[in-house]
């Protein structure tokens, strides 16, 4: 065993690895450097970052403008309590006001998307009292704390409930999952039942304060809604006096082509939460943005929330620099060009690989759903197997790709294709070439049907 291996083993022995059995935390890859869309191990081997780490490194690695902003702030004022104003916070507010959807212009700053959603819950339940119920969806992830885990539909909620670490009053709605419609219908004949059912839930439940939705579902599938979905949801919320909370932790910061994904449907939520790409992931910052509809309640009422690192200048100093870099990057036209190129490359992969059941996404945010049988849509693995300890087909494909120089996050049923916005066509070609080889692992166990892969999000976005 080398000295490096010994040091890693010592490290993992004394730390808790996230979201896994600890026996699986024995030998993580040691990353020594990262630049652009590549990260490098201790031997200098490069890996294309095809998922922007955890869908957060939107501007790639070693952006000089953001690094310099952090250095300058560290030299000037690394910390001050949130009860004081500071220049980093004020500049972050002005930068956000230049890019946020109109009307979302009052902010609470924390240090993660989880915390941003926690703050949103307090805003919702205090301002809507005595209404307290929150409707989420089964294919969702909203964070790791007690409240945000309670909103979460994916398997991580099960463990929170097992540990009695959850809050009451959360209800789960069917998803806008066109590839596997929970109502057994097809768009557009379905009349967007997944949205209309929310009205039924609100009226039957009573005491509903808010609906929380990822505009494009993140970890749990990159589910892109039909064009009518969010206008309908907004109408239903307004008619029932329910707040609409958009969790844009993953979908924000031009991940879907717009600054924030809700802009694709020209719908403004009452509360928008975001984090990750807000700083390009160079510092940990969470943002809870509210409209006057919510904010005005607290003019005469106590906003009873906060913590030591709220409004932390080292976290917020990266926001103005990141906003500036996003504006320059989008003005260059590169992300628009590579988004279209990535889309066609993924469709071409689906034409070659029987194990790809559905290709869906928008911008730089895509899913390849891996199935055993395209005709029946039989999956290789189901939700309950995610934390069961056995091998997942998506995990096998991603592991093989990693061995060949391509990092890609994987869930139990999908591969996460979400590269940094700075990626070039040549780098996409490199990544797709590796993925093309790794997908053969799934093909070997897939049933040959002769049926083409679905492109469900393209259908829902262009029909009707």
C-alpha positions in Angstrom: 0.0 0.0 0.0 1.4 3.4 -1.0 1.7 6.4 1.3 -1.2 8.0 -0.6 -3.4 5.0 -0.1 -2.5 4.8 3.6 -3.4 8.5 4.0 -6.7 8.0 2.3 -7.5 5.0 4.5 -6.6 7.0 7.6 -8.9 9.8 6.4 -11.9 7.6 5.7 -11.5 5.7 8.9 -12.1 8.9 10.8 -14.8 10.6 8.7 -18.4 9.8 7.7 -18.9 9.5 3.9 -22.1 10.9 2.7 -25.2 8.9 1.5 -23.6 5.5 1.7 -22.6 2.6 3.8 -19.3 3.4 5.4 -17.6 0.3 4.1 -18.0 1.9 0.7 -16.1 5.0 1.9 -12.8 3.1 2.0 -11.1 4.3 -1.2 -12.4 7.5 -2.7 -10.5 9.0 -5.6 -8.0 11.6 -4.4 -8.4 14.7 -6.5 -5.3 16.9 -6.5 -6.3 19.6 -9.0 -9.1 20.8 -11.3 -9.2 23.3 -14.1 -11.8 24.1 -16.8 -13.9 21.0 -17.3 -11.3 18.6 -16.0 -10.3 17.3 -12.6 -7.0 15.5 -12.0 -5.9 12.7 -9.6 -2.6 12.4 -7.7 -1.0 10.8 -10.8 -2.1 13.6 -13.0 -4.7 11.6 -14.9 -7.5 13.9 -16.2 -11.3 13.2 -15.9 -13.9 15.2 -17.8 -16.4 16.6 -15.3 -19.6 15.6 -17.1 -21.9 16.4 -14.2 -20.4 19.6 -12.9 -19.5 17.7 -9.7 -22.9 17.8 -8.0 -24.5 19.9 -10.7 -22.9 23.0 -9.2 -19.6 23.8 -10.9 -21.5 25.6 -13.8 -18.5 27.9 -14.6 -15.9 25.1 -14.5 -12.9 25.0 -12.3 -10.3 27.8 -11.6 -12.3 30.8 -12.8 -9.8 33.6 -12.1 -12.4 36.3 -11.5 -14.2 34.4 -8.8 -10.9 33.3 -7.2 -9.7 36.9 -7.0 -12.9 38.0 -5.5 -12.5 35.4 -2.7 -8.9 36.4 -2.1 -9.8 40.1 -1.9 -12.6 39.4 0.6 -10.4 37.2 2.8 -7.9 40.0 3.0 -10.5 42.6 3.7 -13.3 41.1 5.9 -13.5 37.3 6.2 -16.4 37.4 8.7 -18.8 39.7 10.4 -22.0 38.7 12.3 -25.2 38.8 10.2 -26.6 41.6 12.3 -24.2 44.0 10.6 -24.2 45.2 7.0 -21.1 44.5 4.9 -20.1 45.3 1.4 -20.0 41.7 0.2 -23.7 41.3 1.2 -24.8 44.6 -0.4 -22.9 43.8 -3.6 -24.5 40.3 -3.7 -28.0 41.9 -3.4 -27.3 44.2 -6.3 -25.9 41.5 -8.5 -28.9 39.3 -7.8 -31.4 42.0 -8.5 -29.8 42.3 -12.0 -30.5 38.7 -12.8 -33.4 37.4 -10.7 -36.9 37.2 -12.3 -38.8 40.4 -11.8 -40.5 40.6 -8.4 -38.1 38.3 -6.5 -36.1 41.0 -4.8 -36.0 40.3 -1.1 -33.3 37.8 0.0 -32.2 35.7 2.9 -28.6 34.3 2.6 -27.5 31.0 4.0 -24.8 28.5 3.0 -26.6 25.7 1.1 -29.7 24.8 -0.9 -30.9 22.7 2.0 -30.8 25.8 4.2 -32.4 27.9 1.6 -35.4 25.5 1.5 -35.5 25.4 5.3 -35.8 29.2 5.4 -38.6 28.9 2.7 -40.6 26.6 5.0 -40.4 29.0 7.8 -41.5 31.8 5.6 -44.4 29.7 4.2 -45.7 28.4 7.5 -45.4 31.6 9.4 -47.0 33.8 6.7 -49.8 31.3 5.9 -50.7 30.3 9.4 -53.0 28.4 10.2 -52.4 26.7 6.9 -49.3 24.5 7.2 -49.3 21.6 4.7 -46.8 21.5 1.9 -47.2 19.5 -1.3 -44.1 18.1 -2.9 -43.7 15.4 -5.5 -42.4 11.8 -5.3 -39.5 12.4 -7.7 -37.9 15.2 -5.8 -34.9 16.2 -3.6 -35.0 19.3 -1.5 -32.2 18.8 1.0 -30.7 16.9 4.0 -32.0 18.7 7.1 -35.1 17.6 9.0 -37.5 19.9 7.1 -36.0 19.6 3.6 -35.7 15.9 3.9 -39.4 15.7 4.8 -40.1 17.5 1.4 -38.0 15.0 -0.4 -39.6 12.2 -2.3 -36.6 10.1 -3.1 -35.3 7.2 -0.9 -33.3 9.5 1.4 -36.7 10.5 3.0 -37.2 6.9 4.1 -34.1 7.0 6.3 -35.1 10.4 7.8 -38.6 8.9 8.6 -36.9 5.8 10.1 -34.9 8.1 12.4 -38.0 10.1 13.3 -36.2 13.1 11.8 -38.9 14.7 9.8 -41.7 17.3 10.0 -45.4 16.8 9.7 -47.8 18.1 7.1 -46.0 17.1 3.8 -48.0 15.4 1.1 -46.7 14.0 -2.2 -48.2 14.6 -5.6 -47.8 12.6 -8.9 -44.9 13.8 -11.1 -44.9 15.2 -14.6 -43.1 12.1 -15.8 -44.2 11.7 -19.4 -42.0 8.6 -20.0 -43.7 6.8 -17.1 -47.0 8.8 -16.6 -48.4 8.0 -13.2 -51.9 8.3 -14.7 -51.1 6.0 -17.5 -51.9 8.7 -20.1 -50.1 10.3 -23.0 -49.4 13.9 -23.7 -51.2 16.0 -25.0 -54.4 13.9 -24.7 -53.7 13.8 -20.9 -54.7 17.4 -20.7 -51.8 17.7 -18.3 -53.5 15.8 -15.6 -50.4 15.9 -13.4 -50.9 19.6 -12.9 -54.7 19.5 -12.6 -54.5 16.8 -9.9 -52.9 19.4 -7.7 -56.1 21.3 -7.5 -57.9 18.2 -6.3 -55.2 17.6 -3.7 -55.4 21.1 -2.3 -59.2 21.1 -2.0 -59.3 17.6 -0.5 -56.4 18.1 2.0 -57.3 21.6 3.3 -54.8 23.7 5.2 -52.4 23.7 2.3 -49.9 26.5 2.6 -47.5 25.9 -0.4 -46.4 23.7 -3.2 -42.7 23.1 -3.6 -41.4 22.0 -7.0 -38.1 21.6 -8.8 -38.9 23.3 -12.2 -36.9 20.5 -13.9 -36.5 17.6 -11.5 -32.8 17.2 -10.7 -31.3 14.1 -9.1 -34.5 12.2 -9.6 -34.7 12.2 -13.4 -34.3 15.6 -15.2 -38.1 15.6 -15.7 -39.0 18.4 -18.1 -42.7 19.4 -17.8 -45.0 20.0 -20.7 -45.3 23.7 -21.7 -48.7 24.1 -20.0 -47.6 22.6 -16.7 -46.3 25.6 -14.8 -48.9 28.2 -16.1 -51.5 25.7 -14.8 -49.8 25.2 -11.4 -49.5 29.0 -11.0 -53.2 29.4 -11.7 -54.2 26.6 -9.3 -52.0 28.2 -6.6 -53.5 31.6 -7.1 -57.1 30.3 -7.1 -56.6 28.4 -3.9 -54.5 31.0 -2.0 -51.4 28.6 -2.0 -47.8 29.8 -2.3 -45.6 28.4 -5.1 -42.0 27.6 -4.1 -39.6 26.9 -6.9 -36.5 25.0 -5.8 -33.9 26.2 -8.4 -30.9 24.8 -6.5 -29.9 22.8 -9.5 -31.9 24.4 -12.3 -30.7 27.9 -11.6 -27.8 29.8 -13.1 -28.3 29.1 -16.8 -28.3 25.3 -16.3 -31.5 25.1 -18.5 -30.5 28.0 -20.9 -32.3 30.7 -18.9 -30.9 32.4 -15.7 -33.6 30.5 -13.8 -35.6 27.6 -15.2 -39.0 29.1 -14.4 -38.4 31.7 -17.0 -38.7 29.0 -19.6 -42.5 29.1 -18.9 -42.7 32.8 -18.0 -44.0 31.9 -14.5 -42.8 33.7 -11.3 -43.0 31.7 -8.1 -43.7 33.4 -4.7 -40.4 32.0 -3.3 -37.4 30.9 -5.2 -34.6 29.0 -3.6 -31.2 28.5 -5.1 -27.5 27.8 -4.3 -24.9 25.6 -6.1 -24.2 27.7 -9.3 -24.9 31.0 -7.5 -21.1 31.1 -6.8 -20.1 28.5 -9.3 -19.6 26.3 -6.2 -16.5 28.3 -5.3 -18.0 29.2 -1.9 -21.1 27.8 -0.2 -24.0 30.2 -0.5 -27.8 29.6 -0.4 -30.4 32.1 -1.4 -34.1 32.3 -0.5 -35.7 35.0 -2.6 -39.3 36.2 -2.0 -41.8 38.4 -3.6 -43.6 41.2 -1.8 -46.6 38.9 -1.4 -44.5 36.9 1.1 -42.0 39.6 2.3 -44.6 42.2 3.3 -46.0 39.9 6.0 -42.7 40.2 7.9 -42.7 44.0 8.0 -44.7 43.8 11.3 -44.0 40.2 12.2 -40.8 38.6 13.4 -38.8 36.7 10.8 -37.6 34.2 13.4 -34.8 32.6 11.5 -31.0 33.0 11.2 -27.7 31.4 12.1 -24.0 32.3 12.7 -23.0 32.0 9.0 -26.0 33.8 7.5 -24.9 36.6 5.2 -21.3 35.3 5.5 -19.1 37.7 3.5 -16.8 34.9 2.3 -19.8 33.0 0.9 -21.4 36.0 -0.7 -18.3 37.7 -2.2 -18.3 35.2 -5.0 -21.9 36.0 -6.2 -21.2 39.3 -8.0 -18.1 37.8 -9.7 -20.1 34.7 -10.8 -23.0 36.8 -12.1 -20.6 38.9 -14.2 -19.0 35.7 -15.5 -22.4 34.2 -16.4 -23.4 37.3 -18.3 -20.1 37.3 -20.3 -20.4 33.6 -21.0 -24.0 33.7 -22.2 -23.2 36.8 -24.4 -20.5 34.7 -26.1 -23.1 32.3 -27.4 -21.0 29.2 -26.4 -23.5 27.6 -24.0 -26.3 28.0 -26.5 -24.2 26.4 -29.2 -23.0 23.5 -27.0 -26.4 22.8 -25.6 -27.8 22.1 -29.0 -24.6 20.0 -29.8 -24.9 18.0 -26.6 -28.6 17.3 -27.3 -27.9 15.8 -30.7 -24.9 13.8 -29.4 -27.1 12.2 -26.7 -29.8 11.4 -29.2 -27.2 9.7 -31.4 -26.1 7.6 -28.4 -29.6 6.5 -27.9 -29.8 5.4 -31.5 -26.8 3.1 -30.9 -27.5 1.7 -27.4 -30.5 -0.5 -26.6 -30.1 0.1 -22.9 -31.2 3.8 -23.2 -34.9 3.9 -22.8 -35.4 7.7 -22.7 -33.4 10.8 -23.4 -34.7 14.0 -21.8 -33.4 17.3 -20.7 -33.0 21.0 -21.6 -29.9 23.2 -21.9 -27.0 21.5 -20.1 -29.2 19.3 -17.9 -29.9 15.8 -19.3 -30.9 12.3 -18.3 -30.3 9.0 -20.0 -32.8 6.6 -18.4 -31.3 3.1 -18.5 -33.7 0.2 -19.0 -33.6 -3.5 -19.6 -36.4 -3.5 -22.1 -37.5 -0.5 -24.3 -40.8 -2.1 -25.2 -42.0 -2.7 -21.6 -39.8 0.1 -20.1 -38.7 -2.5 -17.5 -35.9 -0.9 -15.5 -32.6 -2.5 -14.4 -33.2 -1.2 -10.9 -35.9 0.5 -8.9 -36.0 3.2 -6.2 -35.8 0.7 -3.3 -32.5 -0.7 -4.6 -30.7 2.6 -4.4 -29.5 2.0 -0.9 -30.0 -1.7 -0.7 -26.3 -2.4 -1.2 -26.4 -4.3 -4.5 -24.9 -3.3 -7.8 -26.8 -0.8 -10.0 -26.6 -0.8 -13.7 -26.2 2.9 -13.8 -23.4 2.6 -11.2 -21.6 0.0 -13.3 -21.7 2.2 -16.4 -20.5 5.3 -14.5 -17.7 3.3 -12.8 -16.5 2.1 -16.2 -16.6 5.6 -17.6 -14.6 6.9 -14.6 -11.9 4.3 -15.2 -11.6 5.7 -18.7 -11.5 9.4 -17.7 -15.1 10.5 -17.5 -16.8 11.5 -14.2 -20.6 11.2 -14.3 -23.1 11.2 -11.4 -25.5 8.3 -11.5 -28.8 7.6 -9.7 -30.6 4.3 -9.6 -32.2 4.7 -13.0 -30.5 7.6 -14.8 -27.1 8.9 -15.7 -26.7 12.6 -15.0 -25.4 14.6 -18.0 -24.8 18.1 -16.7 -21.5 19.5 -17.9 -20.1 22.9 -17.0 -21.5 25.7 -19.3 -18.0 26.4 -20.5 -17.6 22.9 -22.1 -16.6 23.0 -25.8 -17.8 20.7 -28.7 -14.5 19.0 -28.7 -14.7 18.2 -25.0 -18.3 16.9 -25.5 -16.9 14.6 -28.2 -14.3 13.3 -25.8 -16.9 12.6 -23.1 -19.4 11.0 -25.5 -16.7 8.7 -27.0 -16.0 7.3 -23.5 -19.7 7.0 -22.6 -20.3 5.3 -25.9 -18.0 2.5 -24.8 -19.3 2.3 -21.3 -23.0 2.0 -22.3 -22.1 -1.4 -23.9 -22.2 -2.8 -20.4 -26.0 -2.1 -20.3 -26.5 -3.3 -23.8 -25.2 -6.7 -23.0 -28.0 -7.3 -20.5 -30.8 -5.3 -22.4 -33.4 -7.0 -24.4 -33.2 -6.3 -28.2 -36.6 -4.9 -29.2 -35.9 -2.8 -32.3 -37.9 0.0 -30.7 -36.2 3.4 -30.8 -35.5 5.2 -27.5 -38.0 7.8 -26.3 -37.3 11.5 -26.3 -40.0 12.4 -23.9 -39.0 16.0 -22.9 -38.6 17.0 -26.6 -42.1 15.8 -27.3 -43.6 17.6 -24.3 -41.8 20.8 -25.1 -42.8 21.0 -28.8 -46.3 19.5 -28.9 -49.6 21.2 -28.0 
